[in-house]
Amino acid sequence: MKPVDFELHRPATTAEAVALLAEHAPEAKVLAGGQSLLPLLNFRLARPEHLVDLGRIAALAELRRTRDELVVGAMVRQARAERSPAVAADAPLLAAAFPNIAHPPIRNRGTVGGSLAHADPAAELPAVARALDAVLVAAGPAGRREIAARDFFQANLMTVLEADELLVEIRFPRAAPGTGASFQEVGRRSGDFALVGVAAQVTVRDGVVEEARVCVTGVAPTPHRAAEAEEPLTGRPLTEARLAAAADALRAAIDPSGDLHAPGEYRRDVAGTLAVRAVAQAHRRATEHAAAAA
Ligand SMILES: Cc1cc2nc3c(=O)[nH]c(=O)nc-3n(C[C@H](O)[C@H](O)[C@H](O)COP(=O)(O)OP(=O)(O)OC[C@H]3O[C@@H](n4cnc5c(N)ncnc54)[C@H](O)[C@@H]3O)c2cc1C
């Protein structure tokens, strides 16, 4: 099928884009990489009268470091961030997530901000943002506002962004020395959306897990930050018993629903198994990183 007719706007600045949204919302939609929106238009599941294409706004495609943060513009393409040495060094969990997203041609077009704004419950990047306590910056007619990742995702495909707001950048805290990360997922075929995915980042100091961050995708309408799994891992050396306790705590805390792809019980069980794998790999990488830095 073909989309219904729409007017395409191609602003050159964020201010112009915000003004266009303010003028045309709620009949306007933002176009980023188009990898989720264009299929929705083609199937006529979305029928906006105006599309505001962010592709010409250079400021939204910046990737920079501050003293404490890695700042990723909303229009940074997933493939570019995947290859970025700054992302690998400062946000290893973000780097670990990208190869799990779809296929390279989709990541060539798809953007970091587009994936977060789309808020698919099985997507990888919302889980990463939630695990790292990223800050999402929105721009609207009233100016800019910062939104904590824990407040950003509201429901299946729903965020707190207003119809006249734009996601402009995402701020990730820079990883401390001795940090390692891993993203583990299970899907039916390579490149499919995950049935379940686990994001884990671990910081090790003197053989002790100083910090563990775990977030699960595919088990709830929004990413599940697994504080119950982080707690038994933190402040102690990692052991198999503690990994198993973390996995059990996670399985007890979630209640995934089933669908035609997998029953809820399967998702619950797999989430625990993937958490063990992700934390163990993140811990190995953290230990190597700490040894290399010593
Ligand atoms: C075959 C296939 C497989 C895929 N597999 C996966 C997968 O495994 N994991 C995964 O995470 N994704 C997957 N995707 C989706 C892909 O990652 C998309 O790139 C992503 O979901 C949307 O990013 P985009 O830049 O293409 O956004 P678009 O499609 O342009 O936009 C998506 C939505 O977000 C809104 N939006 C975009 N940018 C902004 C912004 N800056 N501010 C406010 N609103 C905005 C749009 O209005 C729209 O509603 C897949 C897509 C396809 C086609």
The ligand as an SDF file (V2000), in Angstrom:
LIG
                    3D

 53 58  0  0  0  0  0  0  0  0999 V2000
   12.8370   -5.2430    9.3960 C   0  0  0  0  0  0  0  0  0  0  0  0
   13.0710   -4.3550   10.5980 C   0  0  0  0  0  0  0  0  0  0  0  0
   13.6160   -4.9170   11.7370 C   0  0  0  0  0  0  0  0  0  0  0  0
   13.8320   -4.1230   12.8550 C   0  0  0  0  0  0  0  0  0  0  0  0
   14.3820   -4.7080   13.9550 N   0  0  0  0  0  0  0  0  0  0  0  0
   14.6070   -3.9540   15.0490 C   0  0  0  0  0  0  0  0  0  0  0  0
   15.1870   -4.5140   16.2110 C   0  0  0  0  0  0  0  0  0  0  0  0
   15.5430   -5.6960   16.2670 O   0  0  0  0  0  0  0  0  0  0  0  0
   15.3570   -3.7100   17.2780 N   0  0  0  0  0  0  0  0  0  0  0  0
   14.9950   -2.3820   17.2570 C   0  0  0  0  0  0  0  0  0  0  0  0
   15.1660   -1.6930   18.2570 O   0  0  0  0  0  0  0  0  0  0  0  0
   14.4750   -1.8200   16.1700 N   0  0  0  0  0  0  0  0  0  0  0  0
   14.2760   -2.5620   15.0660 C   0  0  0  0  0  0  0  0  0  0  0  0
   13.7360   -1.9780   13.9580 N   0  0  0  0  0  0  0  0  0  0  0  0
   13.3930   -0.5410   14.0040 C   0  0  0  0  0  0  0  0  0  0  0  0
   14.6180    0.3230   13.7420 C   0  0  0  0  0  0  0  0  0  0  0  0
   15.5600    0.2270   14.7860 O   0  0  0  0  0  0  0  0  0  0  0  0
   14.2340    1.7940   13.6340 C   0  0  0  0  0  0  0  0  0  0  0  0
   15.3750    2.4270   13.1440 O   0  0  0  0  0  0  0  0  0  0  0  0
   13.7970    2.5270   14.8850 C   0  0  0  0  0  0  0  0  0  0  0  0
   12.7830    1.8970   15.5770 O   0  0  0  0  0  0  0  0  0  0  0  0
   13.2220    3.8920   14.5470 C   0  0  0  0  0  0  0  0  0  0  0  0
   14.2380    4.7500   14.2140 O   0  0  0  0  0  0  0  0  0  0  0  0
   14.0970    5.6830   12.9600 P   0  0  0  0  0  0  0  0  0  0  0  0
   15.2170    6.6620   13.0810 O   0  0  0  0  0  0  0  0  0  0  0  0
   14.0200    4.8870   11.7330 O   0  0  0  0  0  0  0  0  0  0  0  0
   12.7290    6.4600   13.2800 O   0  0  0  0  0  0  0  0  0  0  0  0
   11.4370    6.7230   12.4000 P   0  0  0  0  0  0  0  0  0  0  0  0
   10.9470    5.4720   11.8030 O   0  0  0  0  0  0  0  0  0  0  0  0
   11.6910    7.8670   11.4790 O   0  0  0  0  0  0  0  0  0  0  0  0
   10.4490    7.2310   13.5500 O   0  0  0  0  0  0  0  0  0  0  0  0
    9.9090    6.3180   14.4850 C   0  0  0  0  0  0  0  0  0  0  0  0
    8.9310    7.0750   15.4030 C   0  0  0  0  0  0  0  0  0  0  0  0
    9.6550    7.9330   16.2870 O   0  0  0  0  0  0  0  0  0  0  0  0
    9.2920    9.3070   16.0700 C   0  0  0  0  0  0  0  0  0  0  0  0
   10.5490   10.0620   16.1260 N   0  0  0  0  0  0  0  0  0  0  0  0
   11.6950    9.7590   15.4720 C   0  0  0  0  0  0  0  0  0  0  0  0
   12.6660   10.6210   15.8230 N   0  0  0  0  0  0  0  0  0  0  0  0
   12.1170   11.4860   16.7100 C   0  0  0  0  0  0  0  0  0  0  0  0
   12.6290   12.5970   17.4420 C   0  0  0  0  0  0  0  0  0  0  0  0
   13.9190   12.9880   17.3360 N   0  0  0  0  0  0  0  0  0  0  0  0
   11.7830   13.2710   18.2680 N   0  0  0  0  0  0  0  0  0  0  0  0
   10.4840   12.8840   18.3970 C   0  0  0  0  0  0  0  0  0  0  0  0
    9.9500   11.8250   17.7390 N   0  0  0  0  0  0  0  0  0  0  0  0
   10.7580   11.1410   16.9040 C   0  0  0  0  0  0  0  0  0  0  0  0
    8.6230    9.3480   14.7000 C   0  0  0  0  0  0  0  0  0  0  0  0
    7.6890   10.4060   14.6120 O   0  0  0  0  0  0  0  0  0  0  0  0
    7.9470    7.9880   14.6620 C   0  0  0  0  0  0  0  0  0  0  0  0
    6.7520    8.0210   15.3930 O   0  0  0  0  0  0  0  0  0  0  0  0
   13.5080   -2.7360   12.8220 C   0  0  0  0  0  0  0  0  0  0  0  0
   12.9860   -2.1680   11.6610 C   0  0  0  0  0  0  0  0  0  0  0  0
   12.7600   -2.9640   10.5600 C   0  0  0  0  0  0  0  0  0  0  0  0
   12.2020   -2.3250    9.3150 C   0  0  0  0  0  0  0  0  0  0  0  0
  1  2  1  0
  2  3  1  0
  2 52  2  0
  3  4  2  0
  4  5  1  0
  4 50  1  0
  5  6  2  0
  6  7  1  0
  6 13  1  0
  7  8  2  0
  7  9  1  0
  9 10  1  0
 10 11  2  0
 10 12  1  0
 12 13  2  0
 13 14  1  0
 14 15  1  0
 14 50  1  0
 15 16  1  0
 16 17  1  0
 16 18  1  0
 18 19  1  0
 18 20  1  0
 20 21  1  0
 20 22  1  0
 22 23  1  0
 23 24  1  0
 24 25  2  0
 24 26  1  0
 24 27  1  0
 27 28  1  0
 28 29  2  0
 28 30  1  0
 28 31  1  0
 31 32  1  0
 32 33  1  0
 33 34  1  0
 33 48  1  0
 34 35  1  0
 35 36  1  0
 35 46  1  0
 36 37  1  0
 36 45  1  0
 37 38  2  0
 38 39  1  0
 39 40  1  0
 39 45  2  0
 40 41  1  0
 40 42  2  0
 42 43  1  0
 43 44  2  0
 44 45  1  0
 46 47  1  0
 46 48  1  0
 48 49  1  0
 50 51  2  0
 51 52  1  0
 52 53  1  0
M  END
$$$$
